[in-house]
């Protein structure tokens, strides 16, 4: 069985990533891209669905393991200590000069350590057992269009449909293994020098972080979050996947299992802000470039998400042969929500365009032209119900957050015209903006409870309402904002301050998303609450919540989508960009607020 979600660490080459557990098992790897079929899929099944494990032979009371990333890099070290000695396994994926590969180096630190390597390659998400054979000293696995090549001095031998070997490492010895993927019609890939690749990988990460100058209270958390965002970037296009996994459940054994190996438009503005504030203008510009290419075309055809290359057809299907993580089925490949209507997306797009202009990045001319078409289309549809931010699979509703983001779309158009001289019917846009504002305040606010609601006429709440002051829809000191923050704390937060997205009820009929079962607290929403508390003048509460959220990171600083406060474990796809991005913002804002407070001796609010 796979470990807990937080038991995994990430390595990657900026085109895909691998997840490696505390037990030394590489349980998830899609090659050659994030969205390719997995050749190791034990994460969503068991060892027979594919894994590559390197760990001590004997698991006894004297066995301990510790792991860390080497400095500010994506090179993972797992240290094993047994009764006879100590050894470490160094895992990484070098940036590609040719075929993608995973490098695993066993290093003896003291004494001797007996280890076992267990390799089970399974193409097509764990369903295809390849033909394994020796070719010029390498172990080659081939099936259909795919092949892998393993170069290692470890004497692997076939054991049924696995290849296994026991070996011993002594102090000072280094034993490398390199697994390379290649289309099966091509000859064997060029050999990789594992030690030179390790040196170049460490140098790359050191050089990449050179623009980063933040040295505040939360530096370590921010750096690891930024490295994670970089690891989730598909470098050829600049697209950033929400997570490198599919179908890690929001509730173990439940049905809320989705494929997150795609790029969401709503992540664009927040991610762009995080990259720009951290000094990574090249990455920000690449992300902006992906966005511009993805949305090019007719405004009515804009989707909520795209593939890493801008692909639009993300057909959803189920891998029925996989048992699912802890029995969580179905295992979904692709994402049917791509075809939903979510009216917040034009607002996210316009907000990103405004941020691009204000930061000095120059958008392509076609995106400026598209702005008018998007607004013309939004004028016709903003009053319709939609599926909302959370991609509800139930009946469409008039979601308040979606309406607020429609307001954002026209507000940013007005601001860009006024601040940057962009042409357009500003008076008309201003009139629509004000009309949306009036409607939301009249139909989306519950005066009896002093809070905005999830949708018109509903009593349910939605954590996305915490974003209202950040958008500028209302100022942070507005009583309606303060009342909404208080209501979300009261009705959606746990005792630890962790926030659920919305009330899911006890069954599909009671849940606004039309699905049975529940889910954990949503970590992005919890960071939003910390930010909202700071904005509304409750800095001590904000800092306390933020620092408690940091304690939920795993031992190498990674966070999933959700957290179960009762079982005290991470849930959902992992690691999650949508969690690490608001972490970065909250850290910067809390540090900036503390600096101004210490200089001026008073509280300062930021919108």
C-alpha positions in Angstrom: 0.0 0.0 0.0 1.2 3.5 -0.7 2.2 5.8 2.3 0.3 8.8 3.5 0.1 11.6 1.1 2.5 13.7 3.2 5.0 10.8 3.2 6.0 11.8 -0.4 8.6 14.2 -1.7 8.9 15.6 -5.1 11.7 15.6 -7.7 11.4 16.9 -11.3 13.0 18.2 -14.4 10.6 21.0 -15.4 8.7 18.8 -17.8 7.4 16.2 -15.3 7.9 15.1 -11.7 8.2 11.9 -9.6 6.9 11.2 -6.1 9.1 9.3 -3.8 8.0 8.0 -0.4 9.7 7.9 3.0 10.1 4.1 2.4 12.3 4.8 -0.6 9.7 3.8 -3.2 9.1 5.9 -6.3 5.4 5.4 -6.7 4.3 8.0 -9.3 6.0 9.1 -12.5 4.4 10.2 -15.8 6.7 10.3 -18.8 7.6 12.3 -20.8 5.2 15.0 -19.6 3.1 15.8 -16.5 0.0 14.6 -18.4 1.5 11.5 -19.9 0.4 8.0 -18.8 2.2 7.0 -15.6 4.9 4.2 -15.8 4.9 4.0 -12.0 1.4 4.1 -10.6 1.6 2.3 -7.2 0.4 5.6 -5.6 -3.1 4.8 -7.0 -3.0 1.0 -6.5 -0.2 -1.2 -5.2 3.3 -2.3 -6.1 2.0 -4.4 -9.0 0.9 -1.1 -10.7 4.5 0.0 -10.9 7.2 1.3 -8.5 11.0 1.6 -8.1 12.1 1.1 -4.5 15.6 1.3 -3.0 15.7 0.8 0.8 17.5 -1.3 3.4 16.7 -5.0 3.3 15.8 -5.4 6.9 13.1 -3.2 8.5 13.7 -3.7 12.2 13.7 -1.6 15.3 17.2 -0.2 14.6 16.1 1.2 11.2 15.5 5.0 11.0 15.2 7.3 8.0 15.6 11.1 7.7 15.2 13.1 4.5 15.7 16.6 3.3 16.3 18.6 0.1 20.0 19.6 -0.4 19.8 23.3 0.4 17.4 25.3 -1.8 17.2 22.7 -4.6 15.0 19.8 -5.8 17.7 17.2 -5.0 16.3 14.8 -2.4 18.4 13.0 0.2 16.9 10.1 2.3 19.3 8.8 5.0 19.0 5.3 6.4 20.5 4.2 9.6 20.7 0.5 10.5 22.4 -1.5 13.2 25.4 -1.9 10.8 25.8 1.5 9.2 24.4 4.6 7.6 23.6 5.3 3.9 21.8 7.9 1.9 19.9 7.7 -1.3 20.1 10.9 -3.5 17.2 11.3 -5.9 16.8 13.9 -8.7 15.8 14.4 -12.3 18.4 16.4 -14.3 17.1 19.0 -16.8 17.0 17.4 -20.2 19.6 17.5 -22.9 17.8 14.5 -24.5 15.6 11.8 -23.0 14.0 12.2 -19.6 15.6 10.3 -16.7 15.5 9.7 -13.0 18.9 9.4 -11.2 19.2 7.5 -7.8 22.6 7.4 -6.1 23.2 5.3 -3.1 26.1 6.6 -0.9 27.6 4.8 2.0 28.2 7.1 5.0 29.5 4.7 7.6 29.8 0.9 8.2 27.9 -1.2 5.7 24.2 -1.2 4.8 22.4 -4.0 3.0 19.8 -2.7 0.5 17.3 -4.1 -1.9 16.3 -2.6 -5.2 12.8 -3.6 -6.5 11.9 -2.4 -10.0 8.4 -2.9 -11.5 7.8 -0.9 -14.7 4.1 -0.7 -15.7 3.2 1.5 -18.7 -0.3 3.1 -19.2 -1.1 3.9 -15.6 0.0 0.5 -14.2 -1.8 -1.6 -16.7 0.8 -2.8 -19.2 3.7 -5.1 -18.2 6.6 -4.5 -20.6 9.0 -7.0 -22.1 12.2 -6.7 -20.0 15.5 -7.8 -21.5 19.2 -7.0 -21.5 20.7 -4.8 -24.2 24.4 -4.0 -24.1 24.5 -4.1 -20.3 21.3 -2.1 -19.7 17.9 -3.4 -18.7 15.4 -2.5 -21.3 11.6 -2.5 -20.9 9.5 -2.1 -24.0 5.7 -2.2 -24.7 4.0 -0.5 -27.7 5.3 3.1 -28.1 7.2 3.3 -24.8 10.5 2.0 -23.5 12.7 2.5 -20.4 16.4 1.9 -20.0 18.0 1.2 -16.6 21.8 1.6 -16.3 23.0 0.3 -12.9 25.8 -1.8 -11.5 23.2 -3.5 -9.2 22.8 -7.1 -10.4 19.0 -7.1 -11.0 17.4 -10.5 -11.7 13.8 -11.3 -12.7 11.4 -12.4 -10.0 8.1 -13.0 -11.7 7.1 -9.6 -13.2 9.6 -7.7 -11.0 13.3 -7.2 -11.1 15.1 -7.3 -7.8 18.5 -7.4 -6.3 20.1 -7.3 -2.8 23.4 -5.3 -2.6 25.7 -3.8 0.0 27.1 -0.3 0.1 30.2 0.5 2.2 31.4 3.8 3.7 32.6 6.1 0.9 31.1 4.0 -1.9 28.6 5.5 -4.4 26.3 3.3 -6.5 24.3 5.1 -9.2 21.2 4.0 -11.1 19.8 5.9 -14.1 16.4 5.1 -15.5 15.7 6.8 -18.9 12.5 6.9 -20.9 12.6 6.8 -24.7 10.0 6.3 -27.5 10.4 2.6 -28.4 11.2 3.2 -32.0 14.4 5.1 -31.1 17.7 3.5 -30.3 19.1 3.4 -26.8 19.4 6.9 -25.3 22.8 8.6 -24.8 24.4 7.6 -21.5 24.0 10.0 -18.5 26.9 10.7 -16.2 25.0 10.6 -12.9 27.6 12.6 -10.9 28.0 15.3 -13.5 24.2 15.5 -13.7 24.0 15.9 -10.0 26.5 18.7 -10.0 24.7 20.5 -12.9 21.3 20.1 -11.2 22.5 21.6 -7.9 24.2 24.5 -9.9 20.9 25.1 -11.8 18.8 25.6 -8.6 21.4 27.8 -7.1 21.5 30.0 -10.2 17.8 30.0 -10.5 17.3 31.4 -7.0 19.7 34.3 -7.6 17.0 36.9 -8.2 15.3 36.0 -4.9 16.1 38.5 -2.2 13.4 38.0 0.4 15.1 37.2 3.8 12.2 37.7 6.1 10.7 35.6 8.9 9.2 33.0 6.6 12.0 32.7 4.0 12.3 28.9 4.2 8.6 28.3 3.6 8.5 30.8 0.7 11.6 29.4 -1.0 10.3 25.9 -0.9 6.9 27.1 -2.2 8.6 28.9 -5.1 10.8 25.9 -5.9 7.6 23.8 -5.9 5.9 26.2 -8.3 9.0 26.0 -10.6 8.9 22.2 -10.4 5.2 22.3 -11.5 6.1 24.4 -14.6 6.2 22.8 -18.0 9.2 24.7 -19.2 8.6 24.6 -23.0 5.4 26.5 -22.7 5.5 28.2 -19.3 2.2 26.4 -18.2 2.0 25.6 -14.5 0.0 22.5 -13.5 -2.2 22.6 -10.5 -0.6 19.4 -9.2 1.4 16.6 -10.7 -1.1 13.9 -9.6 -4.5 12.6 -10.4 -7.2 11.2 -8.1 -5.6 11.6 -4.7 -8.8 11.8 -2.7 -10.4 14.7 -0.8 -11.8 12.0 1.4 -10.2 8.5 1.6 -12.5 6.0 0.1 -14.6 8.7 -1.4 -15.5 9.8 -5.0 -14.0 13.3 -5.0 -11.0 12.3 -7.0 -9.9 14.6 -9.8 -7.1 14.9 -12.3 -5.1 18.1 -11.6 -2.3 17.8 -14.2 -3.6 20.8 -16.1 -3.5 24.6 -16.0 -6.4 26.6 -14.5 -7.0 30.2 -15.7 -8.1 31.2 -12.2 -4.6 30.4 -10.9 -3.1 32.9 -13.3 -3.3 36.2 -11.4 -2.3 34.9 -8.0 0.6 32.9 -9.5 1.8 35.8 -11.6 1.7 38.1 -8.5 3.7 35.5 -6.5 6.4 35.2 -9.2 6.7 38.9 -9.8 7.0 39.8 -6.1 9.7 37.2 -5.8 11.8 38.6 -8.6 11.1 35.8 -11.2 10.1 37.9 -14.1 11.2 35.3 -16.7 8.8 32.7 -15.2 6.1 35.3 -14.9 6.5 36.3 -18.5 6.5 32.6 -19.6 3.3 32.0 -17.6 1.7 35.1 -19.1 2.7 33.8 -22.6 1.1 30.4 -22.0 -2.1 32.2 -20.9 -2.2 34.4 -24.0 -1.8 31.5 -26.3 -4.3 29.3 -24.5 -7.2 31.8 -24.6 -6.6 33.0 -28.1 -9.7 32.7 -30.3 -13.4 33.5 -29.7 -14.3 34.7 -26.1 -17.2 32.2 -25.9 -14.7 29.4 -26.4 -12.5 30.3 -23.4 -12.2 27.4 -21.0 -11.6 27.3 -17.3 -8.5 25.1 -17.8 -6.2 23.9 -20.5 -3.5 21.3 -21.1 0.1 22.3 -20.4 0.6 23.1 -24.1 -2.8 24.9 -24.3 -4.7 21.8 -25.3 -8.5 22.2 -25.0 -9.8 18.6 -25.2 -9.3 17.1 -21.7 -11.7 14.2 -22.0 -12.4 12.6 -18.7 -12.3 8.8 -18.4 -11.7 6.3 -15.6 -8.8 3.8 -15.1 -11.0 1.0 -13.7 -8.1 -1.4 -13.2 -6.6 0.9 -10.5 -7.9 0.3 -6.9 -7.4 4.0 -6.1 -5.5 5.6 -3.3 -6.8 3.8 -0.1 -9.7 2.5 -2.2 -10.7 5.9 -3.4 -12.5 5.3 -6.8 -13.0 6.2 -9.5 -9.4 7.0 -10.7 -10.1 9.8 -13.2 -7.9 10.7 -16.1 -8.7 14.0 -17.8 -11.1 16.6 -16.4 -14.7 17.0 -17.5 -14.9 20.4 -15.7 -13.0 21.9 -18.5 -16.3 22.3 -20.4 -18.2 24.0 -17.5 -19.3 27.6 -17.6 -17.6 29.5 -14.7 -18.2 33.2 -14.9 -15.3 34.0 -12.6 -12.8 33.2 -15.3 -13.2 36.4 -17.4 -12.5 38.3 -14.2 -9.4 36.3 -13.5 -8.3 36.9 -17.1 -8.8 40.7 -16.9 -7.2 40.9 -13.5 -4.1 39.1 -14.9 -4.0 41.5 -17.9 -4.2 44.5 -15.5 -1.4 43.0 -13.4 0.7 42.4 -16.5 0.4 46.0 -17.6 1.1 47.4 -14.1 4.2 45.3 -13.7 5.7 46.4 -17.0 5.2 43.1 -18.9 3.9 43.8 -22.4 1.0 41.6 -23.4 0.6 40.5 -27.0 -1.5 42.7 -29.2 -4.1 39.9 -29.7 -4.8 39.8 -26.0 -5.6 43.5 -25.9 -8.0 43.0 -28.8 -9.5 40.0 -27.0 -10.2 42.2 -24.0 -13.0 44.0 -25.8 -14.5 40.8 -27.1 -14.4 39.2 -23.7 -16.2 42.1 -22.1 -18.8 42.2 -24.9 -19.5 38.5 -24.3 -19.5 38.9 -20.5 -22.0 41.7 -20.8 -24.4 39.2 -22.3 -23.8 36.3 -19.9 -22.9 37.7 -16.5 -26.4 37.5 -15.2 -26.7 33.8 -15.9 -26.1 31.0 -13.3 -22.8 29.0 -13.4 -20.9 26.2 -11.8 -18.8 28.5 -9.7 -15.2 28.6 -8.6 -15.4 25.1 -7.1 -16.6 23.4 -10.3 -19.8 22.2 -8.9 -21.2 19.2 -10.7 -24.8 20.0 -9.6 -27.2 22.5 -11.0 -25.9 25.9 -11.9 -26.4 28.7 -9.4 -25.9 32.5 -9.2 -22.6 32.2 -7.2 -21.7 35.4 -5.5 -17.9 34.9 -6.0 -18.6 34.5 -9.8 -20.6 37.8 -9.8 -17.8 39.6 -7.9 -15.3 38.4 -10.5 -17.6 39.7 -13.2 -17.4 43.0 -11.5 -13.6 42.6 -11.4 -13.6 42.2 -15.2 -15.3 45.5 -15.9 -13.5 47.3 -13.0 -10.1 46.3 -14.4 -11.1 47.4 -17.9 -12.0 50.8 -16.5 -8.7 51.0 -14.5 -6.6 50.0 -17.5 -8.4 52.7 -19.6 -7.9 55.3 -17.0 -4.3 54.4 -15.9 -2.8 53.1 -19.2 -4.7 54.9 -21.8 -6.4 51.8 -23.2 -9.2 52.5 -25.6 -12.8 51.5 -24.9 -16.3 52.6 -23.9 -15.3 53.4 -20.3 -18.6 55.0 -19.3 -20.4 51.9 -20.5 -18.1 49.5 -18.7 -18.4 51.7 -15.5 -22.2 51.5 -15.7 -22.1 47.6 -16.0 -19.6 47.4 -13.2 -21.9 49.5 -10.9 -24.9 47.5 -11.9 -23.2 44.2 -11.0 -22.1 45.7 -7.7 -25.6 46.8 -6.8 -27.1 43.4 -7.6 -24.5 41.4 -5.6 -25.0 43.7 -2.5 -28.8 43.3 -2.8 -29.2 39.6 -3.7 -26.0 38.1 -2.4 -25.9 39.6 1.1 -27.9 38.2 4.1 -28.5 41.2 6.4 -29.9 39.0 9.1 -26.6 37.2 9.4 -24.5 40.1 8.2 -22.7 38.0 5.6 -22.5 37.4 1.9 -23.7 33.9 0.9 -22.5 31.3 -1.5 -25.3 32.0 -4.1 -28.3 34.2 -4.4 -31.1 33.1 -2.0 -28.9 30.5 -0.3 -28.0 30.4 3.4 -24.8 28.5 2.6 -21.4 30.1 2.9 -18.4 29.9 0.6 -14.8 30.5 1.6 -14.2 32.3 -1.7 -16.1 35.2 -0.2 -12.9 35.8 1.8 -11.4 37.2 -1.4 -13.9 40.1 -1.6 -11.6 42.7 0.0 -8.6 41.6 -2.0 -10.5 42.3 -5.3 -11.4 45.8 -4.2 -15.1 45.1 -4.5 -15.5 46.4 -0.9 -12.9 47.9 1.4 -11.6 45.7 4.3 -13.2 47.9 7.0 -16.7 47.6 5.4 -19.1 46.0 8.0 -20.2 43.6 5.3 -16.7 42.3 4.8 -16.0 42.0 8.5 -19.4 40.2 9.0 -18.5 37.8 6.2 -15.1 37.0 7.6 -16.7 36.4 11.0 -19.4 34.2 9.5 -16.8 32.1 7.6 -14.9 31.6 10.8 -18.0 30.6 12.6 -19.6 28.2 10.0 -16.7 26.9 7.9 -13.7 26.9 10.1 -12.6 24.1 12.4 -11.4 24.6 15.9 -7.9 25.0 14.6 -9.0 27.7 12.2 -8.8 25.5 9.1 -11.4 26.4 6.6 -13.7 24.2 4.5 -14.6 25.5 1.0 -18.3 25.1 1.7 -20.7 22.9 3.5 -20.9 19.5 1.8 -23.7 18.0 3.9 -24.0 14.3 4.5 -25.1 13.2 1.1 -25.3 14.2 -2.6 -28.8 15.6 -2.2 -27.6 18.0 0.6 -24.4 19.1 -1.0 -24.2 22.0 -3.5 -21.7 20.1 -5.6 -24.0 17.1 -6.1 -21.6 14.6 -4.8 -21.8 12.2 -1.8 -19.4 12.3 1.1 -17.3 15.1 2.6 -13.8 16.5 2.2 -11.0 17.9 4.4 -10.3 21.6 5.1 -9.1 23.4 2.1 -5.6 24.8 2.7 -5.8 27.6 0.2 -9.0 28.9 1.9 -7.2 28.7 5.2 -4.4 31.0 3.9 -7.2 33.2 2.5 -8.6 33.5 6.0 -5.2 34.5 7.4 -5.0 37.2 4.7 -8.5 38.4 5.4 -7.9 38.6 9.1 -4.8 40.8 8.4 -6.8 43.0 6.0 -9.6 43.5 8.6 -7.1 44.6 11.3 -6.7 41.3 13.2 -3.0 40.9 12.6 -2.2 38.8 15.7 -5.0 36.3 14.7 -3.7 36.3 11.1 -0.1 35.5 12.1 -1.2 32.9 14.6 -3.3 31.1 12.0 -0.6 31.4 9.3 2.1 29.9 11.6 -0.2 27.0 12.5 -0.8 26.4 8.8 3.0 26.2 8.3 3.1 23.4 10.8 1.0 21.3 8.5 3.7 21.1 5.8 5.4 17.8 5.6 9.0 17.2 6.6 10.3 18.7 3.3 7.9 21.7 3.2 5.2 20.4 0.9 1.4 20.8 1.1 -1.5 19.1 -0.6 -4.8 20.5 -1.5 -6.6 19.7 1.8 -6.0 18.7 5.4 -8.0 16.4 7.7 -7.8 18.0 11.2 -9.2 14.8 12.9 -7.0 12.3 11.2 -4.2 14.9 11.1 -3.2 14.1 7.6 -3.0 15.8 4.2 -5.6 15.0 1.5 -6.1 15.7 -2.2 -3.6 16.1 -5.1 0.0 16.7 -4.0 1.8 19.0 -4.0 -0.7 21.7 -4.8 0.2 25.0 -6.5 -3.1 26.5 -5.4 -1.9 26.0 -1.8 1.6 27.2 -2.1 0.7 30.4 -3.9 -1.4 32.0 -1.1 1.2 30.8 1.4 3.7 33.1 -0.5 1.4 36.0 -0.5 0.4 35.7 3.2 4.1 35.5 4.2 5.0 38.6 2.3 2.1 40.6 3.6 2.6 39.6 7.2 6.2 40.5 7.0 5.5 43.8 5.3 2.8 44.7 7.7 5.1 43.9 10.7 7.9 46.1 9.2 5.6 49.1 8.7 4.1 48.5 12.2 7.6 48.6 13.8 8.6 51.7 11.8 5.5 53.7 12.5 4.3 52.3 15.8 0.8 51.8 14.4 -1.3 49.4 12.4 -1.3 49.8 8.6 -4.0 48.3 6.3 -3.3 47.1 2.8 -5.9 46.4 0.1 
